[in-house]
Structure formats: structure tokens, C-alpha cells
Amino acid sequence: MSGSALSRKIEFAPRYNIEKAVMFVFQGDGFQPLPGSGVGGKFAFLRKGGGVGQERFGEWFGPGVFLRAEVDVTEVEFGTHRVRCTLLADRGDGFIPTSQGDRRGKVLLKRVKQLTDVL
């Protein structure tokens, strides 16, 4: 992954539950998983900008913009995992790391943790 990553530590949860929560939360927010997503704890999702995207991410995420979320689930010690998310935006010139969606990214990681706790 490139760029600065948002992260959240999740303790005392099976990796399977965390990975299931990642898929559920990001798909529920309008991201589509890319082929191979979920293999080895690495996920990649894509979302096209538009009206709903602007409501959730801000004015910058309008038509013609694509947002890629790269999510990595890593065990950092026994029973403790770190979930990292890097957001990359493409405005027609290729994907580059962006911090403009950090607020929404933090919300999504919080939801992953909350859902993991109830799975």
C-alpha cells in the first residue's frame, strides 16, 4: 500500500470475523470489491464519485472521480489485529493517495471494529 494509512487495532476477535466485517462494511458503503480482494488479508475496493459520494466524502468526490480503498488486516500479536486503510483518488490521471476522505475512512474502520465485536 502507498500513502498514509488510517488504522484501527482490534483485539480478541478471530481474523475471519474481521475480514467478514471489512467486506460487509465497505460494500455497504457503496464500494465494489476488486478481483482477488480478501486473499491473504488484503482487500481492494473501488467506488465511483457522484451525488451520494459527495454527501459522504465531500464536494471533491463528484462525477468523474474514482476512489480506491486498500485495506490490510495484519496480526500484530496473538489475538490482536491491525486493520489499515489507504484511500487513493483518481481524477483521470491515475490513483494517488489522498487524505480528503480520511474522515469517512475513520468512520468505516470504526464500523468494522463495531461489527467485528458482534459477529
Secondary structure as UniProt FT lines:
FT   STRAND          6..11
FT   HELIX           15..28
FT   TURN            29..30
FT   STRAND          32..33
FT   TURN            35..38
FT   HELIX           39..41
FT   STRAND          42..48
FT   HELIX           51..57
FT   TURN            59..60
FT   TURN            63..64
FT   STRAND          66..77
FT   TURN            78..79
FT   STRAND          80..90
FT   STRAND          96..97
FT   TURN            100..101
FT   HELIX           102..118
//
